[in-house]
Amino acid sequence: MNENKRMAYWRANLRLVALCLSVWFVCSYGFGILFVEELNTIRIGGFQLGFWFAQQGSIYVFVLLIFFYAWRMNRIDRDHDVHED
């Protein structure tokens, strides 16, 4: 693998990590702490949405991000021809 391909692969990997971390930050810190008062005006299942994100929502989002990251990295690996057979 030449240097340009390595750099393209690394950039794609870093973009994906940055995207996943941004989504997790918004869901855990943003929805659970910063925007909790606004979200608490919405109720789901009897619980305030801000409370739900602080207690459970960010964990669910994190688990979904793990599966998304694995799926997307497999595609990036295939696109850059570094996948395992």
N, CA, C and O atoms as a printed pandas DataFrame, in Angstrom:
     atom_number atom_name residue_name chain_id  residue_number  x_coord  y_coord  z_coord
0              1         N          MET        A               1    0.857   -1.181    0.000
1              2        CA          MET        A               1    0.000    0.000    0.000
2              3         C          MET        A               1    0.896    1.235    0.000
3              4         O          MET        A               1    1.782    1.366    0.845
4              5         N          ASN        A               2    0.666    2.132   -0.943
5              6        CA          ASN        A               2    1.510    3.323   -1.007
6              7         C          ASN        A               2    1.051    4.368    0.022
7              8         O          ASN        A               2    0.015    4.229    0.673
8              9         N          GLU        A               3    1.847    5.385    0.129
9             10        CA          GLU        A               3    1.618    6.403    1.164
10            11         C          GLU        A               3    0.297    7.151    0.965
11            12         O          GLU        A               3   -0.384    7.452    1.945
12            13         N          ASN        A               4   -0.075    7.453   -0.264
13            14        CA          ASN        A               4   -1.334    8.172   -0.521
14            15         C          ASN        A               4   -2.544    7.343   -0.099
15            16         O          ASN        A               4   -3.497    7.874    0.472
16            17         N          LYS        A               5   -2.503    6.057   -0.377
17            18        CA          LYS        A               5   -3.608    5.178    0.023
18            19         C          LYS        A               5   -3.698    5.056    1.541
19            20         O          LYS        A               5   -4.790    5.026    2.109
20            21         N          ARG        A               6   -2.548    4.987    2.182
21            22        CA          ARG        A               6   -2.531    4.926    3.655
22            23         C          ARG        A               6   -3.136    6.187    4.263
23            24         O          ARG        A               6   -3.924    6.126    5.207
24            25         N          MET        A               7   -2.750    7.325    3.703
25            26        CA          MET        A               7   -3.272    8.590    4.229
26            27         C          MET        A               7   -4.770    8.700    4.001
27            28         O          MET        A               7   -5.491    9.195    4.868
28            29         N          ALA        A               8   -5.252    8.245    2.841
29            30        CA          ALA        A               8   -6.689    8.282    2.560
30            31         C          ALA        A               8   -7.442    7.365    3.510
31            32         O          ALA        A               8   -8.515    7.720    3.998
32            33         N          TYR        A               9   -6.892    6.199    3.773
33            34        CA          TYR        A               9   -7.510    5.259    4.711
34            35         C          TYR        A               9   -7.551    5.862    6.116
35            36         O          TYR        A               9   -8.570    5.788    6.803
36            37         N          TRP        A              10   -6.443    6.454    6.532
37            38        CA          TRP        A              10   -6.373    7.045    7.867
38            39         C          TRP        A              10   -7.336    8.224    7.997
39            40         O          TRP        A              10   -7.978    8.384    9.035
40            41         N          ARG        A              11   -7.442    9.052    6.951
41            42        CA          ARG        A              11   -8.382   10.175    6.983
42            43         C          ARG        A              11   -9.822    9.678    7.093
43            44         O          ARG        A              11  -10.616   10.236    7.850
44            45         N          ALA        A              12  -10.159    8.638    6.346
45            46        CA          ALA        A              12  -11.510    8.073    6.428
46            47         C          ALA        A              12  -11.785    7.530    7.826
47            48         O          ALA        A              12  -12.882    7.697    8.359
48            49         N          ASN        A              13  -10.796    6.886    8.412
49            50        CA          ASN        A              13  -10.944    6.352    9.766
50            51         C          ASN        A              13  -11.133    7.483   10.778
51            52         O          ASN        A              13  -12.012    7.403   11.636
52            53         N          LEU        A              14  -10.328    8.519   10.685
53            54        CA          LEU        A              14  -10.435    9.641   11.618
54            55         C          LEU        A              14  -11.761   10.386   11.460
55            56         O          LEU        A              14  -12.348   10.824   12.449
56            57         N          ARG        A              15  -12.234   10.530   10.225
57            58        CA          ARG        A              15  -13.540   11.162   10.004
58            59         C          ARG        A              15  -14.648   10.370   10.678
59            60         O          ARG        A              15  -15.539   10.945   11.304
60            61         N          LEU        A              16  -14.591    9.049   10.550
61            62        CA          LEU        A              16  -15.606    8.196   11.166
62            63         C          LEU        A              16  -15.554    8.291   12.685
63            64         O          LEU        A              16  -16.594    8.391   13.336
64            65         N          VAL        A              17  -14.362    8.261   13.251
65            66        CA          VAL        A              17  -14.220    8.381   14.708
66            67         C          VAL        A              17  -14.739    9.740   15.178
67            68         O          VAL        A              17  -15.448    9.822   16.181
68            69         N          ALA        A              18  -14.388   10.799   14.459
69            70        CA          ALA        A              18  -14.859   12.137   14.832
70            71         C          ALA        A              18  -16.384   12.226   14.764
71            72         O          ALA        A              18  -17.011   12.826   15.637
72            73         N          LEU        A              19  -16.977   11.634   13.736
73            74        CA          LEU        A              19  -18.435   11.628   13.621
74            75         C          LEU        A              19  -19.078   10.889   14.793
75            76         O          LEU        A              19  -20.019   11.390   15.408
76            77         N          CYS        A              20  -18.574    9.710   15.096
77            78        CA          CYS        A              20  -19.143    8.918   16.196
78            79         C          CYS        A              20  -18.995    9.639   17.536
79            80         O          CYS        A              20  -19.932    9.673   18.335
80            81         N          LEU        A              21  -17.828   10.209   17.776
81            82        CA          LEU        A              21  -17.624   10.934   19.035
82            83         C          LEU        A              21  -18.506   12.175   19.120
83            84         O          LEU        A              21  -18.991   12.517   20.199
84            85         N          SER        A              22  -18.717   12.844   18.003
85            86        CA          SER        A              22  -19.587   14.020   17.993
86            87         C          SER        A              22  -21.027   13.651   18.315
87            88         O          SER        A              22  -21.688   14.315   19.113
88            89         N          VAL        A              23  -21.503   12.588   17.688
89            90        CA          VAL        A              23  -22.875   12.137   17.959
90            91         C          VAL        A              23  -23.015   11.753   19.424
91            92         O          VAL        A              23  -23.992   12.122   20.075
92            93         N          TRP        A              24  -22.044   11.014   19.944
93            94        CA          TRP        A              24  -22.122   10.587   21.345
94            95         C          TRP        A              24  -22.048   11.794   22.283
95            96         O          TRP        A              24  -22.754   11.831   23.291
96            97         N          PHE        A              25  -21.214   12.770   21.972
97            98        CA          PHE        A              25  -21.104   13.968   22.800
98            99         C          PHE        A              25  -22.425   14.722   22.840
99           100         O          PHE        A              25  -22.892   15.121   23.908
100          101         N          VAL        A              26  -23.027   14.916   21.661
101          102        CA          VAL        A              26  -24.299   15.642   21.606
102          103         C          VAL        A              26  -25.369   14.904   22.411
103          104         O          VAL        A              26  -26.130   15.525   23.152
104          105         N          CYS        A              27  -25.426   13.591   22.265
105          106        CA          CYS        A              27  -26.466   12.820   22.967
106          107         C          CYS        A              27  -26.220   12.743   24.466
107          108         O          CYS        A              27  -27.159   12.880   25.250
108          109         N          SER        A              28  -24.979   12.527   24.878
109          110        CA          SER        A              28  -24.727   12.367   26.306
110          111         C          SER        A              28  -24.594   13.706   27.027
111          112         O          SER        A              28  -25.294   13.949   28.010
112          113         N          TYR        A              29  -23.710   14.569   26.555
113          114        CA          TYR        A              29  -23.482   15.843   27.237
114          115         C          TYR        A              29  -24.531   16.878   26.856
115          116         O          TYR        A              29  -25.076   17.572   27.714
116          117         N          GLY        A              30  -24.810   16.975   25.551
117          118        CA          GLY        A              30  -25.771   17.976   25.093
118          119         C          GLY        A              30  -27.177   17.708   25.572
119          120         O          GLY        A              30  -27.786   18.549   26.233
120          121         N          PHE        A              31  -27.704   16.521   25.236
121          122        CA          PHE        A              31  -29.084   16.207   25.610
122          123         C          PHE        A              31  -29.231   15.907   27.098
123          124         O          PHE        A              31  -30.271   16.207   27.685
124          125         N          GLY        A              32  -28.214   15.324   27.714
125          126        CA          GLY        A              32  -28.320   14.949   29.121
126          127         C          GLY        A              32  -28.000   16.055   30.102
127          128         O          GLY        A              32  -28.421   15.995   31.257
128          129         N          ILE        A              33  -27.242   17.093   29.655
129          130        CA          ILE        A              33  -26.821   18.153   30.583
130          131         C          ILE        A              33  -27.193   19.541   30.065
131          132         O          ILE        A              33  -27.888   20.291   30.749
132          133         N          LEU        A              34  -26.734   19.885   28.862
133          134        CA          LEU        A              34  -26.917   21.250   28.367
134          135         C          LEU        A              34  -28.363   21.577   28.018
135          136         O          LEU        A              34  -28.858   22.646   28.375
136          137         N          PHE        A              35  -29.039   20.680   27.332
137          138        CA          PHE        A              35  -30.402   20.941   26.869
138          139         C          PHE        A              35  -31.447   20.196   27.677
139          140         O          PHE        A              35  -32.556   19.965   27.195
140          141         N          VAL        A              36  -31.107   19.821   28.892
141          142        CA          VAL        A              36  -32.006   18.988   29.700
142          143         C          VAL        A              36  -33.312   19.713   30.021
143          144         O          VAL        A              36  -34.373   19.090   30.012
144          145         N          GLU        A              37  -33.258   20.986   30.296
145          146        CA          GLU        A              37  -34.476   21.718   30.657
146          147         C          GLU        A              37  -35.452   21.780   29.482
147          148         O          GLU        A              37  -36.656   21.592   29.654
148          149         N          GLU        A              38  -34.921   22.046   28.288
149          150        CA          GLU        A              38  -35.783   22.091   27.108
150          151         C          GLU        A              38  -36.367   20.716   26.794
151          152         O          GLU        A              38  -37.542   20.600   26.445
152          153         N          LEU        A              39  -35.545   19.680   26.919
153          154        CA          LEU        A              39  -36.006   18.328   26.616
154          155         C          LEU        A              39  -36.972   17.785   27.669
155          156         O          LEU        A              39  -37.798   16.922   27.372
156          157         N          ASN        A              40  -36.867   18.286   28.887
157          158        CA          ASN        A              40  -37.753   17.805   29.947
158          159         C          ASN        A              40  -39.205   18.221   29.733
159          160         O          ASN        A              40  -40.097   17.715   30.414
160          161         N          THR        A              41  -39.452   19.129   28.804
161          162        CA          THR        A              41  -40.839   19.491   28.497
162          163         C          THR        A              41  -41.525   18.409   27.664
163          164         O          THR        A              41  -42.748   18.408   27.522
164          165         N          ILE        A              42  -40.731   17.490   27.114
165          166        CA          ILE        A              42  -41.262   16.373   26.328
166          167         C          ILE        A              42  -41.246   15.123   27.195
167          168         O          ILE        A              42  -40.250   14.829   27.858
168          169         N          ARG        A              43  -42.349   14.391   27.187
169          170        CA          ARG        A              43  -42.418   13.158   27.979
170          171         C          ARG        A              43  -42.550   11.959   27.056
171          172         O          ARG        A              43  -43.303   11.974   26.082
172          173         N          ILE        A              44  -41.788   10.909   27.395
173          174        CA          ILE        A              44  -41.872    9.630   26.687
174          175         C          ILE        A              44  -42.006    8.540   27.735
175          176         O          ILE        A              44  -41.139    8.379   28.594
176          177         N          GLY        A              45  -43.088    7.798   27.660
177          178        CA          GLY        A              45  -43.311    6.714   28.624
178          179         C          GLY        A              45  -43.424    7.210   30.051
179          180         O          GLY        A              45  -43.095    6.481   30.987
180          181         N          GLY        A              46  -43.877    8.425   30.231
181          182        CA          GLY        A              46  -44.030    8.974   31.565
182          183         C          GLY        A              46  -42.778    9.642   32.115
183          184         O          GLY        A              46  -42.822   10.242   33.189
184          185         N          PHE        A              47  -41.666    9.549   31.398
185          186        CA          PHE        A              47  -40.412   10.153   31.857
186          187         C          PHE        A              47  -40.068   11.357   31.002
187          188         O          PHE        A              47  -40.378   11.405   29.811
188          189         N          GLN        A              48  -39.429   12.320   31.623
189          190        CA          GLN        A              48  -38.979   13.496   30.887
190          191         C          GLN        A              48  -37.839   13.097   29.958
191          192         O          GLN        A              48  -36.970   12.313   30.340
192          193         N          LEU        A              49  -37.839   13.633   28.742
193          194        CA          LEU        A              49  -36.865   13.228   27.733
194          195         C          LEU        A              49  -35.427   13.569   28.153
195          196         O          LEU        A              49  -34.517   12.779   27.903
196          197         N          GLY        A              50  -35.214   14.701   28.770
197          198        CA          GLY        A              50  -33.871   15.056   29.244
198          199         C          GLY        A              50  -33.368   14.085   30.283
199          200         O          GLY        A              50  -32.206   13.682   30.244
200          201         N          PHE        A              51  -34.227   13.700   31.218
201          202        CA          PHE        A              51  -33.872   12.696   32.228
202          203         C          PHE        A              51  -33.563   11.368   31.556
203          204         O          PHE        A              51  -32.597   10.698   31.919
204          205         N          TRP        A              52  -34.386   10.977   30.566
205          206        CA          TRP        A              52  -34.183    9.708   29.884
206          207         C          TRP        A              52  -32.833    9.671   29.183
207          208         O          TRP        A              52  -32.124    8.668   29.264
208          209         N          PHE        A              53  -32.463   10.763   28.486
209          210        CA          PHE        A              53  -31.165   10.795   27.820
210          211         C          PHE        A              53  -30.032   10.730   28.828
211          212         O          PHE        A              53  -29.024   10.069   28.576
212          213         N          ALA        A              54  -30.171   11.396   29.957
213          214        CA          ALA        A              54  -29.116   11.379   30.961
214          215         C          ALA        A              54  -28.952    9.994   31.575
215          216         O          ALA        A              54  -27.834    9.595   31.901
216          217         N          GLN        A              55  -30.046    9.256   31.738
217          218        CA          GLN        A              55  -29.984    7.967   32.408
218          219         C          GLN        A              55  -29.790    6.786   31.454
219          220         O          GLN        A              55  -29.025    5.871   31.760
220          221         N          GLN        A              56  -30.463    6.791   30.317
221          222        CA          GLN        A              56  -30.430    5.630   29.437
222          223         C          GLN        A              56  -30.122    5.962   27.987
223          224         O          GLN        A              56  -29.440    5.189   27.313
224          225         N          GLY        A              57  -30.595    7.061   27.506
225          226        CA          GLY        A              57  -30.490    7.377   26.091
226          227         C          GLY        A              57  -29.074    7.409   25.569
227          228         O          GLY        A              57  -28.802    6.887   24.487
228          229         N          SER        A              58  -28.164    8.013   26.317
229          230        CA          SER        A              58  -26.788    8.091   25.841
230          231         C          SER        A              58  -26.138    6.711   25.794
231          232         O          SER        A              58  -25.268    6.465   24.958
232          233         N          ILE        A              59  -26.550    5.815   26.676
233          234        CA          ILE        A              59  -26.021    4.449   26.643
234          235         C          ILE        A              59  -26.523    3.725   25.404
235          236         O          ILE        A              59  -25.748    3.038   24.738
236          237         N          TYR        A              60  -27.802    3.865   25.083
237          238        CA          TYR        A              60  -28.351    3.239   23.879
238          239         C          TYR        A              60  -27.675    3.786   22.630
239          240         O          TYR        A              60  -27.349    3.032   21.713
240          241         N          VAL        A              61  -27.468    5.085   22.598
241          242        CA          VAL        A              61  -26.807    5.697   21.443
242          243         C          VAL        A              61  -25.387    5.161   21.322
243          244         O          VAL        A              61  -24.930    4.882   20.214
244          245         N          PHE        A              62  -24.685    5.011   22.435
245          246        CA          PHE        A              62  -23.320    4.484   22.412
246          247         C          PHE        A              62  -23.288    3.068   21.842
247          248         O          PHE        A              62  -22.427    2.757   21.019
248          249         N          VAL        A              63  -24.204    2.213   22.261
249          250        CA          VAL        A              63  -24.249    0.840   21.747
250          251         C          VAL        A              63  -24.547    0.842   20.245
251          252         O          VAL        A              63  -23.936    0.084   19.491
252          253         N          LEU        A              64  -25.475    1.685   19.814
253          254        CA          LEU        A              64  -25.768    1.789   18.378
254          255         C          LEU        A              64  -24.552    2.295   17.604
255          256         O          LEU        A              64  -24.294    1.851   16.486
256          257         N          LEU        A              65  -23.809    3.223   18.201
257          258        CA          LEU        A              65  -22.612    3.726   17.538
258          259         C          LEU        A              65  -21.540    2.655   17.392
259          260         O          LEU        A              65  -20.789    2.668   16.418
260          261         N          ILE        A              66  -21.456    1.733   18.337
261          262        CA          ILE        A              66  -20.497    0.632   18.229
262          263         C          ILE        A              66  -20.807   -0.208   16.998
263          264         O          ILE        A              66  -19.910   -0.529   16.219
264          265         N          PHE        A              67  -22.079   -0.563   16.822
265          266        CA          PHE        A              67  -22.464   -1.355   15.657
266          267         C          PHE        A              67  -22.275   -0.558   14.360
267          268         O          PHE        A              67  -21.813   -1.104   13.358
268          269         N          PHE        A              68  -22.629    0.722   14.379
269          270        CA          PHE        A              68  -22.437    1.564   13.200
270          271         C          PHE        A              68  -20.960    1.649   12.841
271          272         O          PHE        A              68  -20.599    1.534   11.670
272          273         N          TYR        A              69  -20.098    1.850   13.845
273          274        CA          TYR        A              69  -18.662    1.962   13.600
274          275         C          TYR        A              69  -18.112    0.677   12.978
275          276         O          TYR        A              69  -17.347    0.734   12.015
276          277         N          ALA        A              70  -18.493   -0.471   13.518
277          278        CA          ALA        A              70  -18.017   -1.746   12.980
278          279         C          ALA        A              70  -18.480   -1.942   11.545
279          280         O          ALA        A              70  -17.697   -2.362   10.693
280          281         N          TRP        A              71  -19.753   -1.640   11.269
281          282        CA          TRP        A              71  -20.294   -1.776    9.911
282          283         C          TRP        A              71  -19.572   -0.849    8.940
283          284         O          TRP        A              71  -19.172   -1.258    7.850
284          285         N          ARG        A              72  -19.413    0.401    9.351
285          286        CA          ARG        A              72  -18.794    1.390    8.468
286          287         C          ARG        A              72  -17.309    1.114    8.264
287          288         O          ARG        A              72  -16.803    1.312    7.160
288          289         N          MET        A              73  -16.593    0.660    9.299
289          290        CA          MET        A              73  -15.178    0.342    9.152
290          291         C          MET        A              73  -14.981   -0.832    8.207
291          292         O          MET        A              73  -14.001   -0.865    7.462
292          293         N          ASN        A              74  -15.893   -1.793    8.224
293          294        CA          ASN        A              74  -15.802   -2.889    7.265
294          295         C          ASN        A              74  -15.895   -2.374    5.834
295          296         O          ASN        A              74  -15.167   -2.834    4.954
296          297         N          ARG        A              75  -16.789   -1.422    5.607
297          298        CA          ARG        A              75  -16.903   -0.836    4.268
298          299         C          ARG        A              75  -15.654   -0.031    3.901
299          300         O          ARG        A              75  -15.175   -0.103    2.769
300          301         N          ILE        A              76  -15.136    0.726    4.852
301          302        CA          ILE        A              76  -13.920    1.505    4.591
302          303         C          ILE        A              76  -12.751    0.560    4.305
303          304         O          ILE        A              76  -11.955    0.821    3.403
304          305         N          ASP        A              77  -12.640   -0.522    5.055
305          306        CA          ASP        A              77  -11.581   -1.501    4.813
306          307         C          ASP        A              77  -11.687   -2.089    3.408
307          308         O          ASP        A              77  -10.677   -2.228    2.717
308          309         N          ARG        A              78  -12.899   -2.433    2.981
309          310        CA          ARG        A              78  -13.084   -2.979    1.630
310          311         C          ARG        A              78  -12.762   -1.922    0.566
311          312         O          ARG        A              78  -12.127   -2.225   -0.445
312          313         N          ASP        A              79  -13.197   -0.701    0.799
313          314        CA          ASP        A              79  -12.941    0.361   -0.171
314          315         C          ASP        A              79  -11.448    0.635   -0.355
315          316         O          ASP        A              79  -11.017    1.010   -1.446
316          317         N          HIS        A              80  -10.659    0.451    0.703
317          318        CA          HIS        A              80   -9.233    0.715    0.636
318          319         C          HIS        A              80   -8.406   -0.569    0.522
319          320         O          HIS        A              80   -7.180   -0.550    0.633
320          321         N          ASP        A              81   -9.101   -1.672    0.300
321          322        CA          ASP        A              81   -8.471   -2.978    0.070
322          323         C          ASP        A              81   -7.550   -3.413    1.204
323          324         O          ASP        A              81   -6.446   -3.902    0.963
324          325         N          VAL        A              82   -8.006   -3.235    2.433
325          326        CA          VAL        A              82   -7.267   -3.719    3.605
326          327         C          VAL        A              82   -8.128   -4.671    4.441
327          328         O          VAL        A              82   -7.828   -4.937    5.605
328          329         N          HIS        A              83   -9.197   -5.177    3.832
329          330        CA          HIS        A              83  -10.107   -6.057    4.555
330          331         C          HIS        A              83   -9.514   -7.465    4.691
331          332         O          HIS        A              83   -8.620   -7.874    3.950
332          333         N          GLU        A              84  -10.052   -8.165    5.659
333          334        CA          GLU        A              84   -9.653   -9.561    5.855
334          335         C          GLU        A              84  -10.624  -10.449    5.089
335          336         O          GLU        A              84  -11.824  -10.177    5.043
336          337         N          ASP        A              85  -10.104  -11.501    4.495
337          338        CA          ASP        A              85  -10.954  -12.416    3.750
338          339         C          ASP        A              85  -11.551  -13.484    4.628
339          340         O          ASP        A              85  -12.296  -14.337    4.144
